[in-house]
Amino acid sequence: MEIPVFPWLERDDTPHETVSLRNVFLHVTKACNLHCSYCYFSASKPLPDEVTTDEFMRLWEDMVALRPHKVILTGGEPLLRPDILDLLRGLKAADPQHHVLRCLNTNGHLVTRELARELVGLADEVRVSIDALAARNDALRGEGNFDAAMRALDEYYRVGFEPKVLVTVTQTSSPDLTDLLVLLISKKLTRININLFRPIGRGKGQRELMANPAEVRAAVRRAWERAYPDKPIPPDPPEPDSCAKCGVGSFLNIMPNGDVFPCHVLTDREFRAGNVREQSLLEICHQAGLLGRLQRLDFRELAEHDPRLVPLAQPNMCMGNVYAETKTLPVWRDNIQFQDFRMSYRTE
């Protein structure tokens, strides 16, 4: 199983005046054919002003120039866009040296053998969401989703992909985690990302759904022991030496209408970094802008300003979770200077 690791790398192939990016999450639509009870994006119906095919095509050159590690086409359900293959072709054409990995997320319902074949060479990584065994998964995500996701994984595998499985663990689904992992591994599906539920989007306020991290780690260990009885359990990844930042400022979260935010959690209006219809991505990602300011934050230094910010100094702490409970503190305004950023990027 994969352990998500995001090493901080200073890139020397990006424009010096822009921030270094890890991943870009490109939400190509808010439409979805499921209604997951804890969807971080509250996906349901498409927005009335979603970015068009032509607008995306004009975006690719700047996207490639920024050199993120991955561009992840997601939603909603991205396969509901009839132009999804054209978008991937356009991104590929803009990146002949293949600097950027092209990834696609899906819930699996619309995956066919033909579509899987067409994705060969267009997507470097295909990712299918599945969160529990059939009964619990379908209760959370929608009837028939477990079977659809497993079929999609099988179709991808048959055409030469080794797909990745995205597992979001809630308190409700956690009893299935060990058995789910063993099942996936038995089907040679070993590229698995395990993410803990966060109370955002449709899951906002549902803190009772938050899984216990220690219990999740124990479930993963049990799965390893059952799936690989003759192999030692790999050690947990070491805690980071520095808690200076969580990665904020080095991700992009682009909404279907073109609005840009730093991540899935920081989507308050003050964190709107721009809109790809109004500005170039290179301008939005300028080091002098909001993303640069966020990237330069030192969590330990912030924690010294106010005892309510002490959680920022804990390993693996998400800034968004702390900000949601402390947003009225002046230390945020003083360090991020939201208004100064907006004025500096206002165009005449």
HUQUI-V590781 format. One record per residue. N is the residue number from 1. PSI is psi as a letter, one per 20 degrees, with the letter a starting at -180 (* if undefined). OMEGA is omega in whole degrees, -180 to 180 (NA if undefined). Layout:
n/psi/omega
N/PSI/OMEGA
N/PSI/OMEGA
This chain:
n/psi/omega
1/q/180
2/q/171
3/o/-178
4/p/178
5/p/-180
6/m/179
7/q/177
8/o/-179
9/p/173
10/o/-177
11/p/177
12/j/-179
13/j/175
14/q/177
15/p/-173
16/h/-177
17/i/-180
18/q/179
19/q/174
20/p/-176
21/q/173
22/f/-178
23/q/172
24/p/176
25/o/-174
26/o/-179
27/n/-173
28/i/176
29/q/172
30/i/178
31/q/176
32/q/178
33/j/172
34/r/178
35/m/-177
36/p/-173
37/i/-177
38/k/-179
39/p/-178
40/i/-176
41/i/-177
42/l/-176
43/q/179
44/f/-180
45/q/178
46/q/173
47/q/-178
48/i/-174
49/l/-177
50/q/-178
51/p/-176
52/r/178
53/g/-178
54/h/179
55/h/176
56/g/-178
57/h/178
58/i/-178
59/h/-168
60/h/-177
61/g/178
62/h/180
63/g/-179
64/h/180
65/h/-180
66/i/177
67/l/170
68/r/177
69/g/-178
70/q/164
71/o/-174
72/o/177
73/o/-174
74/a/-178
75/c/13
76/a/176
77/o/-175
78/h/-180
79/i/174
80/i/175
81/p/-180
82/i/-178
83/j/-172
84/h/179
85/h/177
86/h/178
87/g/178
88/h/178
89/g/-180
90/g/179
91/g/178
92/g/-179
93/h/-180
94/i/-174
95/m/-174
96/h/178
97/j/174
98/l/176
99/h/-170
100/p/176
101/p/180
102/p/-175
103/q/-179
104/p/174
105/q/176
106/q/173
107/i/172
108/i/-172
109/h/-175
110/j/-179
111/p/176
112/r/177
113/g/-179
114/g/179
115/g/-180
116/g/179
117/g/-179
118/h/-179
119/i/178
120/p/-178
121/i/177
122/g/180
123/p/175
124/h/-176
125/p/174
126/p/-171
127/p/-177
128/p/-179
129/p/174
130/p/-166
131/i/-178
132/a/172
133/r/-164
134/g/-172
135/g/-178
136/g/180
137/g/-176
138/h/176
139/h/-179
140/h/-169
141/h/-179
142/q/-176
143/p/178
144/i/-176
145/h/-179
146/g/-179
147/g/180
148/g/180
149/g/180
150/h/176
151/g/180
152/g/178
153/g/179
154/g/-179
155/g/178
156/g/-178
157/h/-177
158/h/-177
159/j/173
160/i/175
161/q/161
162/n/-172
163/r/175
164/q/178
165/p/177
166/o/-178
167/o/172
168/p/-175
169/p/172
170/r/176
171/h/-180
172/h/-176
173/i/-173
174/h/178
175/h/-179
176/i/-167
177/g/-179
178/g/-179
179/h/179
180/g/-180
181/g/178
182/g/179
183/g/-179
184/g/-180
185/h/179
186/h/178
187/j/178
188/k/175
189/n/-173
190/i/175
191/n/-171
192/p/173
193/p/180
194/p/-179
195/p/177
196/p/177
197/p/172
198/p/-176
199/m/177
200/r/-179
201/c/179
202/i/179
203/j/-178
204/p/179
205/i/-178
206/l/-177
207/i/178
208/i/178
209/i/-178
210/p/-179
211/q/178
212/o/-177
213/h/-180
214/h/179
215/h/178
216/g/178
217/h/179
218/h/179
219/h/178
220/g/179
221/g/179
222/h/179
223/g/180
224/g/-179
225/h/-180
226/h/-177
227/h/-178
228/m/-174
229/h/-177
230/j/-179
231/q/177
232/q/178
233/p/179
234/q/180
235/q/174
236/q/178
237/q/-179
238/q/175
239/q/179
240/q/179
241/h/-176
242/p/176
243/k/-174
244/h/180
245/q/179
246/j/-175
247/i/-179
248/p/-177
249/i/180
250/j/173
251/q/170
252/p/176
253/n/-175
254/p/-176
255/r/-179
256/h/179
257/j/177
258/i/177
259/q/-178
260/p/177
261/r/-176
262/h/-177
263/a/-179
264/h/-173
265/g/-177
266/m/-179
267/j/171
268/q/-174
269/h/-180
270/i/179
271/j/174
272/o/-175
273/i/-179
274/a/178
275/p/-174
276/i/175
277/h/-175
278/h/-177
279/q/173
280/q/177
281/h/180
282/h/178
283/g/-180
284/h/-176
285/j/179
286/q/-179
287/h/-179
288/i/-176
289/a/-176
290/g/-179
291/h/177
292/g/178
293/g/179
294/h/-178
295/h/-178
296/i/178
297/q/173
298/o/-175
299/h/-179
300/h/178
301/g/177
302/g/-177
303/h/180
304/i/-177
305/h/-173
306/p/-179
307/h/179
308/i/178
309/j/180
310/h/178
311/h/179
312/h/-178
313/i/179
314/q/179
315/q/174
316/k/-179
317/p/178
318/p/179
319/h/-177
320/h/180
321/h/180
322/g/-178
323/h/-178
324/h/-177
325/i/-175
326/j/-171
327/h/-179
328/i/-179
329/p/-179
330/h/-179
331/h/179
332/g/-179
333/g/-177
334/h/-176
335/h/-178
336/h/175
337/m/-177
338/g/-175
339/h/179
340/h/180
341/g/-176
342/h/-180
343/h/-176
344/h/-179
345/j/177
346/p/-179
347/q/-179
348/*/NA
